Amino acid sequence: MTALVATPATAAADPSATEPSAAGETFTIQPFYAPIEADGDAVPQAARTSLAPAEEREPTAEDARDVAERQGDKSFSGAGQGTALAPSGARRPPAVPDESYLDPCWDSDNGRGEYGRVYNRFAWCQRGRIGGEVRDEDDDVVGTVSIIFRAAAYGRDDGNRDVRVFLRTEPGSADYQAFFPWDEASLRSAIMHLWVDCDNFLDGCSAGGATAGKTMDEWDRDGSWHSWTVASANAGDGLDKVKRHLWHFKSRVFSSVLPGVPAKKIAQSHTVRCDSASVGFALSRSKACVFDDVIPHLQYSAISAKHGEVARHIQCALDPGCTSWPLKDGKQVPGKFVDNRDAPGLHRITEKVPSHPDGVTYYSRNSYQKDQACQQGTPYFALGLPAHLYKPPAQQCDEFPFASTREGAGVGDWNFSVLGVTAAVNGCAGRELQRYYRDDRILVWQPGVPTAAEDEFFVHITDAPDTGDPAACEEDPDEGGDPDQPPTVDAGQDVSGDEGSVITLSGSASDAETTPTTGWTYAPGPGTDPGAACSFTAEGSTTTGITCTDDGTYTVTLSANDGVNGSVSDSATVTVHNVAPAVAGPQPATMTVAPTATSSAGIVTPTPWQVFRVGQSVKLTANFTDPGLNDTHVCSANWDDGTSQTFTSRGRQCVREHTYTTPGMYTISTGVADDDDGVADAASVMVIVYDPEGGFSTQGGFLDSPAGALTGAPNVAGKLTFTFNPKYLPGETGPVPGGGKVSASLQGTSFDLDSTALEWLVVTLDDKVAVKGTGTVDGVPGYGFVAYGFDDPDASRLVVWPLSAGEYPQNTVLYDNRGTAGYDLDVSDPQPLAGGSLQVHQ
């Protein structure tokens, strides 16, 4: 866990300045989710059910049904529900959710719960609060930030095995609960990342789409939809290749002030069931994915003009207190919808289902037994039949369970019912049954298929008014069966590139009859770090770019759909290389301007040649960049006094404090390494540490100034005569020494330096000295100087530069008798004296 160590008193005064302290307290910010009440307030912790870990659920039919029963979620597709939930064409996800359609779902109790609500097999919704909780080292909550979100997901049956998931926040719904030492500003700046992930990508599930990341303040001001795709590989159980997967939202919350913990699943996982149905659906609907945490049930209205007679017959058949034909004591007709599912359900069959053991199809056997029951061995209109079975020419024999179910009359246990109904009504009810099979994606039962892949459904008779068109009983046109050829698709060559950079994908797709729709998805490969995400520059174009937040291998899949044959796909591999982090900072001899706190990379504090007194804390703050947004980082700091440290970065910053106990000139260096072995080149900055009680120096003499030392006369060499005697006077706190001066002159030239002000004096324990100040050259002001000296052996160096070139020596100097040496006192390399002496007095 990444930890922040903070001193509460400091944080209370300035949260942005909260820094590590051995005496401080540890804080982290953790992803937060809570169901909400109808008014948008979070459900109190005591009233919430605990979140089950992903491993406690298995993507099976029974598990999905158990969740549906606990939630009470029922699929509301079916006869009498109108065209909104029973479309005639293949369904595919919209560009953005239909909020008017989903509003009742979001406002329902389940819609505001931990599982969300499966509105029907092709629509899911959820509304709640997400954000972060600031916790101390005792795991107590000391601050929260949350915002209301709306999520939706859409299934599809247009020949693709995927679902589309959407999420947006509600602007103005953020809630900030800041307790000491945090304030609202620090919570507003927290960054929340959201994305969708599979519980287990090894079972053929893949989640694609860019991570949505913003500050909490930005989430509160925005409201745009973000989307992801959860896709299923074309593999699974049985001929229909049925496969169930679990998916969930993931979140990570962090900031430079409040570092986060690893990404965490929020709310519960949700089941998606995908298939490649070989029978029972038109060719254009041969592949589909639906939401399975729901009880599928067909609804007929007993008062419908279109199918009311059939509905009333089923109502009687399912009621043990109602007499139905054939007579049987203790008759128990299956298929009744009850909330606790204490009645067996039904399973769809077709004429193509393999033969019954007696040599005929199940469908034919059902029809035969039904006819026998209706005719009792004689024609319908034969004399002697019970009155309720008398069949006028305009009537047909209706049976329940339906002939298109495994539980029909052919079972041979007499747990079924027949009744004469108007032929037109019977035909309309039958067509609505077939439409229901399609619209609720009821798969065909097949002998030998594991129970986990069976698709059980129920029938519910209501007294609700029929909202559909009374005349709309025409049979839907056949959507498949034509000789249209599927498209061809090529994902292109395997490619590679760097994390954070656009990698070009060159795919292609074609179709003989039309221009197919295309789209890309991706799936991280084994070994790719959790939380890695990619985005496409143009998801619907065959030629596009992909950008990934972490190194690893990714499978990209290009799918093409002609609207008739379903989706055709091809895949390629994208290898993404790690890019090392980059941190660059002021170098003592080259940099003129230090980075700012908002600049992309560099040492922000301390600034070059910044002056500190012995015992004063020196704060190191270094920005770094890394295009791998999913990488984590470890910083290193070398303080140039024998002390070095390694520590975890905060956001994209390295932050540490250090106290020097002896005077000197120290070159601090810092580096960064990411979790993929990428190492940044170190950046450095030099600081001055003085001690007003550390001694003083006296110097007088001369040295042989080499050619090139005076840049204005590079061929001049001669005697440099100098004196300096800077010292801190008793009681002075510095950094400006109150006594002494510095002067120097070069024989044979007009170069004559006289100090006008001193800025600091450093005297080290090993008898080295440096003094910095300003002065005149040839009587002209506007020059800076640094003079260095070693006591044993006596040696001196003088550096003079125009102040117009900077506050400290850099690229432009006027005089330097050791021009190739560094400016740090330890590497200044002063020149031995030719006469005179230099004394350091401790």
Secondary structure, 3 states (H helix, E strand, C coil): CCCEEECHHHHHHCHHHCCCCCCCEEEEEEEEEECECCCCCECCHHHCCCCCCHHHCCCCHHHHHHHHHHHCCEECCCCCCCHHHCCCCCCCCCCCCCHHHHHHHHHCCHHHCCCCEEEECCEEEEEEEEEEEEEECCCCEEEEEEEEEEEEEECECCCCCEEEEEEEECCCCCEEEECCCCCHHHHHCCEEEEEEEECCHHHCEEEECCCEEEEHHHHHHCCCCEEEEEEECCCCECCCCEEEEEEEEEEEEECCCCCECCCEEEEEEEEEEEECCCCCCCHHHCCEEEECCCEEEEEEECCCCCCHHHHHHHHHHCCCCCCCECCCCCCCCCCECCCCCCCCCEEECCCCCCECCCCCEHHHHHHHHHHHHHHCCCCCCCCCCCHHHCCCCCEEEEEECCCCECCCHHHCCCCCEEEEEEHHHHHHHHHHHHHHHHHCCCCECCCCCCHHHCCEEEEEEECCCCCCCCCCCCCCCCCCCCCCCCCEEECCCCEEEECCCCEEEECEEECCCCCCEEEEEEEECCCCCCCCCEEECCCCCCEEEEEECCCEEEEEEEEEECCCCCEEEEEEEEEEECCCCECCCCCCCCCCCCCCCCCCCEEEECCCCEEEECCCEEEEEEECECCCCCCCEEEEEECCCCCEEEEECECCEEEEEEECCCCEEEEEEEEEEECCCCECCCEEEEEEEECCCCCEEEEEEEEEECCCCECCCCCCCEEEEEEECCECCCCCCCCCCCECCEEEEECCCCCEEEEEEEEEEEECCCCEEEEEEEEEECCEEEEEEEEEEECCCCEEEEEEEEHHHCCCCCCCCCEECCCCCCCCHHHCCCEECCEEEEEEEC
